[in-house]
Amino acid sequence: MKVAVCGIACEKCPRMVNGTCPNGEVGCKPKDNKFCKISKCAFIKNISLCFECPEFPCETTKEGPISYGYCTYISGKTMD
């Protein structure tokens, strides 16, 4: 199973399912990407997944695609 930089399983991502993923079969990986702030942020910080970042969850993750409430839950941090 491929997991995108945001943490979503690529096989379940609506864009991958309907064939509109801008990255095709590769899925979302950290790279300089003007369409995905999460991908670009991970690229800049040289991490593979948002969850690896010590700042997770952050303002960038508030924009989705994963619920910010879920992000705070799995990080063990309280919501602001």
ChimeraX commands (.cxc) that place a marker at each C-alpha (Angstrom):
marker #1 position 0.00,0.00,0.00 radius 0.5
marker #1 position 1.35,3.41,-0.97 radius 0.5
marker #1 position 0.88,6.16,1.59 radius 0.5
marker #1 position 0.94,9.79,0.48 radius 0.5
marker #1 position 2.95,12.43,2.29 radius 0.5
marker #1 position -0.26,13.60,4.02 radius 0.5
marker #1 position -0.87,10.11,5.41 radius 0.5
marker #1 position -3.75,9.06,3.17 radius 0.5
marker #1 position -3.49,5.63,1.53 radius 0.5
marker #1 position -3.13,6.43,-2.16 radius 0.5
marker #1 position -5.49,3.59,-3.07 radius 0.5
marker #1 position -8.27,5.32,-1.12 radius 0.5
marker #1 position -7.58,8.90,-2.20 radius 0.5
marker #1 position -10.47,10.18,-4.34 radius 0.5
marker #1 position -8.08,11.75,-6.87 radius 0.5
marker #1 position -6.21,8.47,-7.33 radius 0.5
marker #1 position -9.44,6.46,-7.56 radius 0.5
marker #1 position -10.96,8.70,-10.24 radius 0.5
marker #1 position -7.69,9.00,-12.18 radius 0.5
marker #1 position -7.06,12.70,-11.57 radius 0.5
marker #1 position -4.01,12.46,-9.30 radius 0.5
marker #1 position -1.50,14.97,-10.69 radius 0.5
marker #1 position 1.28,12.52,-9.85 radius 0.5
marker #1 position -0.29,9.52,-11.57 radius 0.5
marker #1 position 0.49,6.08,-10.18 radius 0.5
marker #1 position 3.45,7.43,-8.18 radius 0.5
marker #1 position 1.12,9.20,-5.76 radius 0.5
marker #1 position 1.90,12.19,-3.57 radius 0.5
marker #1 position 5.52,12.33,-2.51 radius 0.5
marker #1 position 7.48,15.21,-0.97 radius 0.5
marker #1 position 8.44,17.56,-3.78 radius 0.5
marker #1 position 8.33,21.21,-4.75 radius 0.5
marker #1 position 4.64,21.23,-5.65 radius 0.5
marker #1 position 2.66,24.42,-6.20 radius 0.5
marker #1 position -0.63,22.49,-5.91 radius 0.5
marker #1 position 0.02,20.85,-2.52 radius 0.5
marker #1 position 1.36,22.80,0.44 radius 0.5
marker #1 position 1.79,19.60,2.45 radius 0.5
marker #1 position 3.98,17.99,-0.21 radius 0.5
marker #1 position 6.07,21.15,-0.57 radius 0.5
marker #1 position 6.48,21.55,3.20 radius 0.5
marker #1 position 7.68,17.93,3.58 radius 0.5
marker #1 position 10.08,18.47,0.67 radius 0.5
marker #1 position 11.55,21.59,2.29 radius 0.5
marker #1 position 11.88,19.83,5.66 radius 0.5
marker #1 position 13.29,16.68,4.03 radius 0.5
marker #1 position 10.74,14.30,5.58 radius 0.5
marker #1 position 8.63,11.55,4.00 radius 0.5
marker #1 position 5.40,12.00,5.97 radius 0.5
marker #1 position 3.82,14.90,7.83 radius 0.5
marker #1 position 3.65,12.74,10.93 radius 0.5
marker #1 position 7.46,12.67,11.11 radius 0.5
marker #1 position 7.64,16.43,11.62 radius 0.5
marker #1 position 8.07,17.68,15.20 radius 0.5
marker #1 position 5.72,20.57,14.36 radius 0.5
marker #1 position 2.88,18.21,13.36 radius 0.5
marker #1 position 0.03,19.14,13.43 radius 0.5
marker #1 position 0.55,22.66,12.14 radius 0.5
marker #1 position -1.13,25.42,10.18 radius 0.5
marker #1 position -0.38,23.62,6.90 radius 0.5
marker #1 position -2.18,20.47,8.05 radius 0.5
marker #1 position -5.22,22.56,9.03 radius 0.5
marker #1 position -5.87,22.97,5.31 radius 0.5
marker #1 position -6.41,19.21,4.89 radius 0.5
marker #1 position -6.98,16.78,3.36 radius 0.5
marker #1 position -6.95,15.00,6.73 radius 0.5
marker #1 position -9.12,16.42,9.51 radius 0.5
marker #1 position -7.09,18.66,11.81 radius 0.5
marker #1 position -8.93,17.17,14.77 radius 0.5
marker #1 position -7.72,13.71,13.75 radius 0.5
marker #1 position -4.18,15.05,13.33 radius 0.5
marker #1 position -4.18,16.44,16.86 radius 0.5
marker #1 position -5.66,13.19,18.16 radius 0.5
marker #1 position -2.96,10.96,16.67 radius 0.5
marker #1 position -0.20,13.39,17.68 radius 0.5
marker #1 position -1.39,13.41,21.28 radius 0.5
marker #1 position -1.39,17.22,21.27 radius 0.5
marker #1 position -4.34,19.36,22.28 radius 0.5
marker #1 position -6.18,21.52,19.75 radius 0.5
marker #1 position -5.62,25.28,19.88 radius 0.5
marker link #1:1,2 radius 0.2
marker link #1:2,3 radius 0.2
marker link #1:3,4 radius 0.2
marker link #1:4,5 radius 0.2
marker link #1:5,6 radius 0.2
marker link #1:6,7 radius 0.2
marker link #1:7,8 radius 0.2
marker link #1:8,9 radius 0.2
marker link #1:9,10 radius 0.2
marker link #1:10,11 radius 0.2
marker link #1:11,12 radius 0.2
marker link #1:12,13 radius 0.2
marker link #1:13,14 radius 0.2
marker link #1:14,15 radius 0.2
marker link #1:15,16 radius 0.2
marker link #1:16,17 radius 0.2
marker link #1:17,18 radius 0.2
marker link #1:18,19 radius 0.2
marker link #1:19,20 radius 0.2
marker link #1:20,21 radius 0.2
marker link #1:21,22 radius 0.2
marker link #1:22,23 radius 0.2
marker link #1:23,24 radius 0.2
marker link #1:24,25 radius 0.2
marker link #1:25,26 radius 0.2
marker link #1:26,27 radius 0.2
marker link #1:27,28 radius 0.2
marker link #1:28,29 radius 0.2
marker link #1:29,30 radius 0.2
marker link #1:30,31 radius 0.2
marker link #1:31,32 radius 0.2
marker link #1:32,33 radius 0.2
marker link #1:33,34 radius 0.2
marker link #1:34,35 radius 0.2
marker link #1:35,36 radius 0.2
marker link #1:36,37 radius 0.2
marker link #1:37,38 radius 0.2
marker link #1:38,39 radius 0.2
marker link #1:39,40 radius 0.2
marker link #1:40,41 radius 0.2
marker link #1:41,42 radius 0.2
marker link #1:42,43 radius 0.2
marker link #1:43,44 radius 0.2
marker link #1:44,45 radius 0.2
marker link #1:45,46 radius 0.2
marker link #1:46,47 radius 0.2
marker link #1:47,48 radius 0.2
marker link #1:48,49 radius 0.2
marker link #1:49,50 radius 0.2
marker link #1:50,51 radius 0.2
marker link #1:51,52 radius 0.2
marker link #1:52,53 radius 0.2
marker link #1:53,54 radius 0.2
marker link #1:54,55 radius 0.2
marker link #1:55,56 radius 0.2
marker link #1:56,57 radius 0.2
marker link #1:57,58 radius 0.2
marker link #1:58,59 radius 0.2
marker link #1:59,60 radius 0.2
marker link #1:60,61 radius 0.2
marker link #1:61,62 radius 0.2
marker link #1:62,63 radius 0.2
marker link #1:63,64 radius 0.2
marker link #1:64,65 radius 0.2
marker link #1:65,66 radius 0.2
marker link #1:66,67 radius 0.2
marker link #1:67,68 radius 0.2
marker link #1:68,69 radius 0.2
marker link #1:69,70 radius 0.2
marker link #1:70,71 radius 0.2
marker link #1:71,72 radius 0.2
marker link #1:72,73 radius 0.2
marker link #1:73,74 radius 0.2
marker link #1:74,75 radius 0.2
marker link #1:75,76 radius 0.2
marker link #1:76,77 radius 0.2
marker link #1:77,78 radius 0.2
marker link #1:78,79 radius 0.2
marker link #1:79,80 radius 0.2
view
